[in-house]
Amino acid sequence: MYTLYYAPNTASMVVHLALLEAQAAYRLEKVDFSLRAQKDPAYLALNPQGVVPTLVHEGVAYQETPAILMLLAEHFPDAGLMPAAGSIAHARCREWLFYLSHNLHATYRLWFYPETLGHTELPAALREALQMRMAGFWDFLETHLQNNGPYLCGDQLSVADFYLTVLMRWSRHMPRPATGWRALQQLAARVAQRPSWQLMCERESPEPWHPGAPA
Ligand SMILES: N[C@@H](CCC(=O)N[C@@H](CS)C(=O)NCC(=O)O)C(=O)O
């Protein structure tokens, strides 16, 4: 049995999706951000950074979204979460997980947590700089998907696509939402049509988001 410490609308969505896709037995434990529960000592004992997701399995608490996704792919090798272990495709998938975490996820943190940069609200110049950086990532991903898609690992859907879709979702209120890039929009539309996405939304009740229809 897995326990997922989650907060709606956050990176824990992608771990939730992976648990559903793997048909794993799990329970949800909500971390209430409005009460700053992510900084409670009891939660910090599980996740010293005070962030979600945390996945607990057999008494061990696991952190860091891409690392948890790789762990679940290891625990459920037949669930198709990642290409077969040991293959070049698997290595490529790992690369994408790192890419998404290091670039998009890290930049979003600066956008959503301006205090990280010593501001209560981001100054206009910084907002513009971060938006430009995000657009550069979307351009890069769009070119990759146009040439090698429809998914990040070609024909094979993987947890990297779930991660990407969750990251795209966060841009919905930004001046240039990621769905403005056609191949990205198509990928997100396919992911959002999956039963796992629908079920995750039913169980977490995040703010509604419709990336549009697949072609
Ligand atoms: N590197 C971490 C980042 C996790 C993260 O940024 N989580 C955000 C939500 S998406 C969070 O918990 N924010 C609450 C806070 O920073 O207080 C991971 O990949 O899991």
The ligand as an SDF file (V2000), in Angstrom:
LIG
                    3D

 20 19  0  0  0  0  0  0  0  0999 V2000
   11.7240   19.3320   -6.4740 N   0  0  0  0  0  0  0  0  0  0  0  0
   10.4490   19.0280   -5.8730 C   0  0  0  0  0  0  0  0  0  0  0  0
    9.5990   20.2490   -5.9780 C   0  0  0  0  0  0  0  0  0  0  0  0
    8.2380   20.0410   -5.3640 C   0  0  0  0  0  0  0  0  0  0  0  0
    7.4420   21.3200   -5.3050 C   0  0  0  0  0  0  0  0  0  0  0  0
    7.8830   22.3840   -5.7430 O   0  0  0  0  0  0  0  0  0  0  0  0
    6.2420   21.2180   -4.7680 N   0  0  0  0  0  0  0  0  0  0  0  0
    5.4150   22.3880   -4.5910 C   0  0  0  0  0  0  0  0  0  0  0  0
    4.0650   22.1720   -5.2470 C   0  0  0  0  0  0  0  0  0  0  0  0
    4.2000   21.8600   -6.9720 S   0  0  0  0  0  0  0  0  0  0  0  0
    5.1570   22.6070   -3.1080 C   0  0  0  0  0  0  0  0  0  0  0  0
    5.0080   21.6680   -2.3590 O   0  0  0  0  0  0  0  0  0  0  0  0
    5.0770   23.8670   -2.6970 N   0  0  0  0  0  0  0  0  0  0  0  0
    4.8190   24.2510   -1.3450 C   0  0  0  0  0  0  0  0  0  0  0  0
    5.8990   25.0950   -0.7730 C   0  0  0  0  0  0  0  0  0  0  0  0
    6.9560   25.2740   -1.4070 O   0  0  0  0  0  0  0  0  0  0  0  0
    5.6860   25.5910    0.3320 O   0  0  0  0  0  0  0  0  0  0  0  0
    9.8190   17.8220   -6.5690 C   0  0  0  0  0  0  0  0  0  0  0  0
   10.1320   17.5850   -7.7370 O   0  0  0  0  0  0  0  0  0  0  0  0
    9.0250   17.1010   -5.9620 O   0  0  0  0  0  0  0  0  0  0  0  0
  1  2  1  0
  2  3  1  0
  2 18  1  0
  3  4  1  0
  4  5  1  0
  5  6  2  0
  5  7  1  0
  7  8  1  0
  8  9  1  0
  8 11  1  0
  9 10  1  0
 11 12  2  0
 11 13  1  0
 13 14  1  0
 14 15  1  0
 15 16  2  0
 15 17  1  0
 18 19  2  0
 18 20  1  0
M  END
$$$$
